[in-house]
Each structure stands twice: as structure tokens, then as C-alpha cells.
Amino acid sequence: MAAEEEDDVEWVVDTIAGFLRGPAWSIPILEFMEHNCEVFDDEEESKLSYTEIYQEYQALVERLLEDYLKEVGINEEKFQEAFSSPLAKTHTSQAILQTVLAAEDFRLFKKMMVQKNIEMQLQAIRIIKERNGVLPECLTEGSDVFSEIEEEEMKILREVLRKSKEEYEIEQERKKTEEVSILSLRVSYGEN
């Protein structure tokens, strides 16, 4: 009977992990993040608007999960059991679960939104550079147009963007490594 329960848990984990990787989950979550991330900054103090956006995010996550669980016939108890099991740790990565966990952890949600804001800013800078061949003077070193304060702010912004890019690249590399590990575990598990 224990093997049957383990198979059931594994099926629930695999099914939900597939959903969390798929477009029915990722598209609405990504659209929400892109639409709302611009108000998030890396300051310690949280703004009232953060709370309102967080509540909207919680409602979105809850609706998407409930609709999917209902569609595939998984009750909330089985969902909780599956994702507290050790199988959830091997079959799903933190990045996939992060969007679900963020609905229960405001600090994680804020961090995720700040990161998305920085990614979008970097993307905008890349597009400007691609279209114009170079960055505007206001985004490059040595511009005398700014006052000292504005220059200092630009240095800080560049440093934040540089660090964010490094963290993003490290995170992407970690995700790749984790996916390779998961695949190798699945292959070795399948051979035994």
C-alpha cells in the first residue's frame, strides 16, 4: 500500500510540476509580473501599493491552482501532501516553486518583483543599445550633462544593474545545473 501511495504522490508532483512549467501557469504569472513590477524597488520600506499588488498576486495564484487542481481531480490535501514530500524536492526546482511560494511569503514576492523590474530595465537598455548601436550618453561613463548628484545616482544604478545581471546569470547557470541533476536522477532512477 505504501508503494501505491508513493506512486500517487509522485503522479501528483509530476502533474503539478508540468502545469507550473506550462503556459497555462507561466503566461499569466509572467504577464502579471511584467505589468506590475515597475513600482517595486529595492528599498527596505514597503509601500502600500506593494500590498495591493501582492493581494492581487495571491488571488491569481489561488485561482490558477484551484482551477487546475479541480480540472485534474487533485484535492487540496493531496496537493499539500505531495509538495511536502521529498519527491517534490527532486522533481521540481526552487525556481518553479518560487512563483507558488511567493503567494505565501511577501518578502519572497517582493524580491521576485524587484528582480523582474531589474531584468526589464536591463532588457530596455539592451534594446536601446541594439537600435542605436550605442547607449545614450546619459547611460554611459563620462557624461558632463549631469550634476554631481545625478552622476552619483547613475553610478549607483549602473552598479545595481551590473550586480543584478551577475546574479541573474548565476541564477540561470544554477537552474541549468539543477535541471541536468534532475534529468540525471531520473535517468539513473529509471535504470534501476
N, C-alpha and C positions, 0 to 999 in steps of 0.2 A: 504494500500500500504506500510505503514511503517513496518508492521509485515512481509510482503513479503521480503522487503529489509533486515530486520534483520535476517530472515531465510537464505537469500542469503549470508550475511556476515558471519553468523555462519557456513554455509556449507564451505565457503572458508577457514575460520580459522581452522575448523576441518580437512579439506582435507590437508592443508599445514602442520599443526601440525603433522598429521600422516606421511606425507612424511619426515619431519625433524626428526622424531623418527625412521624411517625405514632404512633399509640397503642401499637403493639407494643413500641416503644422507650421512648417518653416516660412511659408509665404506670408500668412497673416502676422506671425511674430516679427519677421523682418520688416514688413511694412509698418507695423506699429512702432518698432524701434526707430526706423528711419524718420518717420513722421514726427516723433516726439523727442528725439534725443538732443535736439539743438538747445533746449533750455537747461540741460544738465552740464554742470561744470564740476571741477574737482575741489571745490571749496568744502571745508568741514561742515559748515552750516547748511542745512537743507531748507529749501524754500517750500512754501505752501503748494506751489504748482507741482512739485515733485510728488507730494502725497496724492493729489488728484490724479495725476498720470499713473501712479502706482496702483491706485484702486481700479482704474480702467484696465490696466495690465492684468491684475488679478482676475477681474471678470472675464477678460478674453481667454486667459489660460484655463480657467474653470470651465467656461463654455466649450472650448475646443476639446478638452479632455473628456468632459461628460458626454458630449455628442459622440466622440469616437468610442468610448467605453460602452455606451449604450448600443452603438452600431455593431460592435463585435461581441457583445454579450459578456463583458467583464464587469463584475460588480466592484464597488469601491474597496471592499475588504480584500478581494483577490489582488487588486492593484497595489494596495498598501503592503500586503504580504510579499508580493513579487519584488517590489522595489526596496524592501528591507532585507531581502535575501542576498547571500553572497553572489549569486548568479548575476544580479543586477550590476555588480561592480566589474564583472568580467565581460559582460555582453554590451555594456553601454559606457560611453566615455563621459567624463565630467562636463565636457563642452555640450554634449547633447542634453544632459540632465540640467545643466545650468539654467536654461530657459524655464524649466519647470520649477526648480528650486528657488529661482528669483521671485516667484509669486508668493513665497512664504518668508522671504528674507529681504527686507528693504535695503540693507547695506549691499547685498549682492546685486539687487536690481539696479541701484544707483551706480555701482561700479560698472555693470554691464552697459548702462545707458551712457555713462561718461566715455567708456571705451568706444562705443558706436559713434558718438559725436566726434571724437578724435579721428576715427577711421574715415568718417565722411569729410572732415576738414582736409585730411591728407589726400583723399581722393580728389577733392576740389582743386587743391594745389597742383596735383599731378595733371589734371585736365588743363588747367591754365598753362602749365609748362608745355604740355603737348601741343596745344593750339598756337601758342605764341613762340614756341621754341626756347623761350627763357622765362623765368619768373619776373613779375613786375619788380621794379626797384624797391618798392615798399616791403617785399618779402625776401630781399637779398641783403647781404652784408654791404656796408659802406655807403648807404644812402644818407645824404645830408638833409633830406627833406624833413626828417623828424626832429623833434626836440629831444633832449637827453632822456626825458622820462619815456617818451614814445619809443626811443631806441632800446631802452632797457626792457620795456614791455615786449618788444619784438624779439629780443634775445631770449627772454623767458619763454615766449611762445614757441620759438624755434627749438629750444631745448626740450620743452614738453612734447612737441611733435616728434623730435628725434627719439626721445625715450619711448614714446608711445609706439613708434614704428618698430623700435628694437623689441619691445615687449610683444607686439603683435607678431613679429617674425619668430620670436622664441615660442610663442603660443602655437603658431601654425606648425612649427617643427615638432613640438611636443605632441600635437594632435596626430601628425603623420606617424610618429614613433609609436604612439598608443594604438593607432589603427593597425599598424604592422604587428604589434604584440598580440592584439586581439585576434587578428587573422591567423597568426602562427599558433595561438592557443586552440583556435577552432580546428585547424588542420591537424594538430597533434591529438586533440581530443577525438576527432573523427577517425584517426588511425588506430586508436586503442580499442 
